[in-house]
């Protein structure tokens, strides 16, 4: 039997949004921000609540797309990494002569940038832009943790290059937020990024935040005074295949066959198989839920990338 308590229960309502806004603003120099036209597509996700709260009192002219909260996602899926889901945003950037478009996923922990020419920016490029900004801010620190940046192993090679160029120490991680956050905890890293548009901040409890990442990019556009289509160029040094999924009967056997073909190259098994041949590299990872292999390959230019992608896929087909 339950006994009735002497004191009745109480309901206390607290609006945490103002404190959250102040927290996000703490990641930038608000005084350095300048007027920019910004288009935001929150895909009817929770970003429709938090993004205007964070950006509306700053010197930005906001255009909101699909800001109404609706868990049925009536306009398009809330996955900004799929190009088809960026079409409306890209069109609005061009029509509004905007500096940048921001596409958030359903819970706003990811953001994909669309530049002033309506071209998407990869997660690797955004990771490099953010890493450079954070490292420059912590450049005078004697604490190695302030100069440590985690990146997952399918990020472009440009990411660790940029980290080193800005005085930092890059640390590779397996793909996935639980792995990145664990490596950040182990190393005390100040920042972490994934090619999938997750960006993690030590001062945000090592959690990923699309709105913090977006505001920091807006700060960089303000400070540099150059359009995003120009800001991105120094960080885009190679050509990438994108993630290619192949259905195979025995993923483990195919991985071993590919490893044998490239036995003379530098290899590691941190997450699936990574093979580094100097001027090109690839990672082959099995899906955790399906009989799929995920191929990510990067090379010096588009022609080389396409050639080597076809080469690895042909080996996989022969093996599988």
C-alpha positions as CSV (number, residue, x, y, z in Angstrom):
1,X,0.0,0.0,0.0
2,X,1.1,3.5,-0.8
3,X,0.9,6.1,1.9
4,X,-0.1,9.7,1.2
5,X,2.7,12.2,1.9
6,X,2.2,14.9,4.3
7,X,3.2,17.6,1.8
8,X,1.5,17.7,-1.6
9,X,3.7,17.7,-4.7
10,X,4.8,20.9,-6.3
11,X,5.2,22.0,-9.9
12,X,7.9,24.5,-10.7
13,X,8.4,25.8,-14.2
14,X,11.7,27.2,-15.4
15,X,12.5,28.6,-18.8
16,X,16.0,27.3,-19.6
17,X,16.2,29.0,-23.0
18,X,17.8,32.3,-21.9
19,X,20.6,30.5,-20.1
20,X,21.1,28.3,-23.2
21,X,21.3,31.3,-25.4
22,X,23.9,32.9,-23.1
23,X,25.9,29.6,-23.1
24,X,26.0,29.5,-26.9
25,X,26.9,33.2,-27.2
26,X,29.9,32.5,-24.9
27,X,31.6,30.6,-27.7
28,X,32.1,33.7,-29.8
29,X,33.0,37.4,-29.5
30,X,29.6,38.8,-29.9
31,X,31.0,42.3,-30.5
32,X,32.9,41.0,-33.5
33,X,29.8,39.9,-35.3
34,X,28.7,42.0,-38.3
35,X,25.4,42.1,-40.3
36,X,24.9,39.1,-42.5
37,X,21.9,37.6,-44.3
38,X,21.4,34.1,-43.0
39,X,18.9,31.5,-44.2
40,X,18.0,28.7,-41.7
41,X,16.2,25.5,-42.5
42,X,15.4,23.7,-39.3
43,X,13.3,21.0,-41.1
44,X,10.4,21.3,-38.6
45,X,12.8,20.1,-35.8
46,X,13.6,21.5,-32.5
47,X,16.0,24.0,-34.1
48,X,12.9,26.0,-34.9
49,X,12.8,26.9,-31.2
50,X,16.4,27.3,-30.3
51,X,18.0,28.8,-33.5
52,X,15.9,32.0,-33.6
53,X,16.4,32.5,-29.9
54,X,20.2,32.3,-30.3
55,X,20.5,34.4,-33.5
56,X,17.6,36.8,-33.5
57,X,19.2,39.4,-31.1
58,X,22.5,39.3,-33.1
59,X,23.2,41.5,-36.2
60,X,21.8,39.0,-38.6
61,X,18.9,39.2,-41.0
62,X,17.2,35.8,-40.6
63,X,15.1,34.0,-43.1
64,X,13.5,30.8,-41.5
65,X,12.4,27.8,-43.5
66,X,10.2,25.2,-41.9
67,X,10.6,26.6,-38.4
68,X,7.3,25.2,-37.1
69,X,7.9,22.2,-34.8
70,X,6.3,19.1,-36.3
71,X,7.6,15.7,-35.7
72,X,6.1,14.3,-38.8
73,X,8.6,16.4,-40.8
74,X,6.1,17.4,-43.5
75,X,8.5,19.3,-45.8
76,X,11.5,17.1,-46.1
77,X,13.4,14.6,-43.9
78,X,15.5,16.2,-41.2
79,X,18.8,14.9,-42.5
80,X,21.0,17.7,-43.8
81,X,23.7,15.4,-45.1
82,X,21.5,14.4,-48.0
83,X,21.8,16.8,-50.9
84,X,18.1,16.5,-51.8
85,X,17.1,17.9,-48.4
86,X,19.2,21.1,-49.1
87,X,17.4,22.1,-52.3
88,X,15.0,24.6,-50.7
89,X,17.7,26.1,-48.6
90,X,20.1,26.5,-51.6
91,X,17.3,28.2,-53.6
92,X,16.5,30.6,-50.7
93,X,20.2,31.5,-50.3
94,X,20.4,32.5,-54.0
95,X,17.0,34.3,-54.0
96,X,17.8,36.2,-50.8
97,X,21.5,37.0,-51.7
98,X,22.4,35.5,-48.4
99,X,25.9,35.0,-47.0
100,X,25.2,31.4,-45.8
101,X,22.5,28.8,-45.4
102,X,22.3,26.6,-42.2
103,X,20.6,23.2,-42.4
104,X,19.9,21.5,-39.1
105,X,18.8,18.0,-38.3
106,X,15.8,17.1,-36.1
107,X,17.4,17.7,-32.8
108,X,19.8,20.4,-34.1
109,X,23.0,18.6,-33.0
110,X,24.1,18.6,-36.6
111,X,24.4,21.5,-39.1
112,X,25.4,21.5,-42.7
113,X,26.5,24.8,-44.3
114,X,25.4,26.0,-47.7
115,X,27.7,28.8,-49.0
116,X,26.8,32.0,-50.8
117,X,26.9,30.2,-54.2
118,X,24.4,27.6,-52.9
119,X,27.0,24.9,-52.6
120,X,27.1,22.5,-49.6
121,X,30.1,22.5,-47.4
122,X,31.3,19.1,-46.2
123,X,31.6,18.1,-42.6
124,X,35.3,17.8,-43.0
125,X,35.7,21.3,-44.3
126,X,33.5,22.7,-41.5
127,X,35.6,20.7,-39.0
128,X,38.8,22.2,-40.3
129,X,37.3,25.8,-40.3
130,X,36.2,25.4,-36.6
131,X,39.4,23.7,-35.6
132,X,41.5,26.5,-37.0
133,X,39.4,29.1,-35.2
134,X,39.5,27.3,-31.9
135,X,43.2,26.6,-32.0
136,X,43.9,30.3,-32.9
137,X,41.9,31.3,-29.9
138,X,43.8,29.0,-27.6
139,X,47.2,29.5,-29.3
140,X,48.9,31.0,-26.2
141,X,47.8,28.2,-23.9
142,X,50.5,25.9,-22.4
143,X,47.9,23.2,-21.8
144,X,48.3,20.5,-24.4
145,X,44.6,19.7,-24.0
146,X,43.7,23.2,-25.4
147,X,45.6,22.2,-28.6
148,X,44.1,18.7,-29.1
149,X,41.5,18.1,-31.7
150,X,39.7,14.8,-32.3
151,X,38.5,13.8,-35.8
152,X,37.0,10.6,-37.0
153,X,39.0,8.6,-39.5
154,X,36.9,9.3,-42.5
155,X,37.5,13.0,-42.3
156,X,39.6,14.5,-45.1
157,X,43.4,14.5,-44.6
158,X,43.0,18.2,-44.7
159,X,41.7,18.2,-41.1
160,X,44.8,16.9,-39.4
161,X,46.9,19.0,-41.7
162,X,45.0,22.2,-40.7
163,X,45.2,21.2,-37.0
164,X,49.0,20.9,-37.2
165,X,49.3,24.1,-39.2
166,X,47.5,26.0,-36.4
167,X,49.7,24.5,-33.6
168,X,47.4,21.7,-32.6
169,X,47.6,17.9,-32.2
170,X,45.2,15.8,-34.2
171,X,43.9,12.6,-32.8
172,X,42.0,10.0,-34.9
173,X,38.9,8.3,-33.7
174,X,36.5,5.6,-34.8
175,X,33.3,6.9,-36.5
176,X,30.4,7.6,-34.1
177,X,29.6,10.1,-31.4
178,X,30.2,7.7,-28.5
179,X,33.7,7.0,-29.8
180,X,34.6,10.7,-30.4
181,X,33.3,11.8,-27.0
182,X,35.3,9.0,-25.3
183,X,38.5,10.0,-27.0
184,X,37.8,13.7,-26.1
185,X,37.3,12.6,-22.5
186,X,40.5,10.6,-22.5
187,X,42.6,13.3,-24.1
188,X,40.9,16.4,-22.7
189,X,40.5,17.6,-26.3
190,X,39.1,21.1,-26.8
191,X,37.2,20.1,-30.0
192,X,36.1,17.2,-32.1
193,X,34.6,16.9,-35.5
194,X,33.1,14.2,-37.8
195,X,32.5,14.2,-41.5
196,X,28.8,13.5,-40.8
197,X,28.4,17.2,-39.5
198,X,28.7,16.4,-35.8
199,X,30.9,19.0,-34.0
200,X,31.8,18.5,-30.3
201,X,32.9,21.1,-27.9
202,X,34.7,20.5,-24.6
203,X,33.1,23.5,-23.0
204,X,29.7,22.1,-24.1
205,X,30.1,19.0,-21.9
206,X,31.8,17.4,-24.9
207,X,28.4,17.3,-26.6
208,X,27.8,18.0,-30.2
209,X,25.9,21.2,-31.1
210,X,24.9,22.4,-34.5
211,X,24.0,25.9,-33.3
212,X,27.4,26.5,-31.6
213,X,29.1,25.4,-34.7
214,X,26.9,27.6,-36.9
215,X,27.5,30.7,-34.7
216,X,31.3,30.1,-34.7
217,X,31.2,30.0,-38.6
218,X,29.2,33.2,-38.6
219,X,31.9,34.7,-36.4
220,X,34.6,33.7,-38.9
221,X,32.6,35.2,-41.8
222,X,32.4,38.4,-39.7
223,X,36.0,38.5,-38.8
224,X,37.5,37.7,-42.2
225,X,35.0,39.7,-44.3
226,X,35.2,37.1,-47.1
227,X,32.3,35.0,-48.4
228,X,32.0,31.4,-47.3
229,X,32.7,30.3,-50.9
230,X,36.2,31.9,-50.5
231,X,36.7,31.1,-46.8
232,X,36.3,27.3,-47.5
233,X,38.9,27.1,-50.3
234,X,42.1,26.7,-48.2
235,X,40.5,23.8,-46.3
236,X,39.4,21.9,-49.4
237,X,42.6,20.2,-50.7
238,X,41.5,16.8,-52.0
239,X,38.7,15.1,-53.8
240,X,36.5,12.6,-52.0
241,X,34.3,9.8,-53.1
242,X,31.6,10.3,-50.5
243,X,30.4,7.3,-48.6
244,X,29.6,4.4,-51.0
245,X,27.6,1.5,-49.6
246,X,27.9,-2.0,-51.1
247,X,25.8,-5.0,-50.2
248,X,28.0,-8.1,-49.8
249,X,27.4,-11.6,-48.5
250,X,30.4,-11.7,-46.2
251,X,31.8,-8.2,-45.2
252,X,34.6,-9.6,-43.2
253,X,35.9,-11.8,-46.0
254,X,35.8,-8.9,-48.5
255,X,37.7,-6.7,-46.1
256,X,40.4,-9.3,-45.8
257,X,40.6,-9.7,-49.6
258,X,41.0,-6.0,-50.1
259,X,43.6,-5.9,-47.3
260,X,45.6,-8.6,-49.1
261,X,45.6,-6.8,-52.4
262,X,47.0,-3.7,-50.7
263,X,49.3,-5.6,-48.4
264,X,52.3,-3.4,-49.2
265,X,50.5,-0.2,-48.2
266,X,50.2,1.3,-44.8
267,X,47.2,-0.2,-43.0
268,X,45.4,0.0,-39.7
269,X,42.3,-1.6,-38.2
270,X,41.1,1.2,-35.9
271,X,37.7,1.1,-37.6
272,X,37.3,-1.5,-40.3
273,X,40.3,-1.2,-42.7
274,X,42.1,2.0,-43.5
275,X,44.7,1.8,-46.3
276,X,47.0,4.8,-47.0
277,X,48.9,4.8,-50.3
278,X,50.4,8.3,-49.9
279,X,48.6,10.3,-52.5
280,X,45.3,8.5,-51.9
281,X,43.7,6.5,-49.1
282,X,40.5,4.7,-48.3
283,X,38.6,3.3,-45.4
284,X,36.3,0.3,-45.6
285,X,33.9,-0.3,-42.7
286,X,31.2,-2.8,-42.1
287,X,27.7,-1.7,-41.2
288,X,26.7,-2.7,-37.6
289,X,23.2,-3.5,-38.7
290,X,23.3,-4.6,-42.4
291,X,25.5,-6.8,-44.7
292,X,27.0,-3.6,-46.1
293,X,30.5,-2.2,-46.5
294,X,31.0,1.5,-46.5
295,X,33.8,2.9,-48.6
296,X,35.2,6.4,-48.2
297,X,38.2,7.3,-50.5
298,X,40.2,10.5,-51.0
299,X,42.7,11.4,-53.6
300,X,44.7,14.4,-54.9
301,X,42.1,15.3,-57.6
302,X,38.7,14.2,-59.0
303,X,40.2,12.1,-61.8
304,X,42.4,10.2,-59.4
305,X,39.6,9.8,-56.9
306,X,37.2,8.4,-59.5
307,X,39.9,6.0,-60.9
308,X,40.9,4.6,-57.5
309,X,37.2,4.3,-56.3
310,X,36.5,2.2,-59.3
311,X,39.6,0.1,-58.6
312,X,38.6,-0.6,-55.0
313,X,35.0,-1.3,-55.9
314,X,36.1,-3.8,-58.5
315,X,38.3,-5.7,-56.0
316,X,35.3,-5.8,-53.6
317,X,33.0,-7.2,-56.3
318,X,35.5,-9.9,-57.2
319,X,35.9,-10.8,-53.6
320,X,32.2,-10.7,-52.7
